[in-house]
Amino acid sequence: MRPRSGCRGKMDISLILKAAGIGLIVSVVCQILSKSGREEQAMLVSVAGVVLVLLMLVKELGSLIDTIRRIFGL
């Protein structure tokens, strides 16, 4: 029997692609804002991008911690 590709507990590549996409969009917007003299808004956009990616990772980190607890019996 073949393992299912959508198995819970395995991270797929979509999370990495989402983070890369957000990073790409944020970098383009920051470049546009900084070239037009709006460095403060560019900084806010970059901070918002980092926070957005971190919020996406919180769920995966929780899953990782649960797996570690289950493995070591904590």
N, C-alpha and C positions, 0 to 999 in steps of 0.2 A: 504494500500500500504506500503510495506517495504522500509525503507530508503536504499539508495545505499551505499555499503561499500566503494566505492571510492569517497565519497563526498569531495568536495574541502572545506578546512577550518578545516579538522580533520587530526591530525597527526597520521600516522600509525607507527607501530613498526619497520619498515624497517630502519628508520633513527637511532634508538637506536641500532639496530643490526649492522649497518654499523660502527657507532662510536665504539662499543665494539670490532668489528673485527679489526679495525685500531689500537685500543689500545692494543689488544693482539699481533698483528704482531710487533708493535713498541716495546713492552716490550721484546719480544723474541730477536729481533734484537739488542736491547740495552744490554741485558744480554750477548749475544754472543760477541758483540764488547767490552764490558767492561772486560770480562774474557780474551780476547786476548790482553788487554793492550791498547786499542784504545778508551780512555774515551772521547776524543774530538769529534770523530765521533759519539759516542753513544749519546752525548749531542745534536749534530746537528740532529740526527734521532728523538730524543724525541721532540725537538722543531718543526721539520717538521710535526710530527704527530699531535701535538697540533694545529698548524696552519691549517692543512688539515681538522680537525674536526671543527674548528671554521668557516672555509669557508663553510662547509656543513650547519652549523647552521645559517648563515647569511640570507639565503633565508627564513627559517622558522621564524626567528625573524622579518623580514620585513612583513611577513604575519600576525604575531601576532600584530604588531604595527598598521597595516591597520585595523584589526578587532577591536582593542581598539578604534581607531579613529571613526570607523563607529558606534560602540555602543554608545559612548559618544557624538557623533556629533561634533567632533573637526575638 
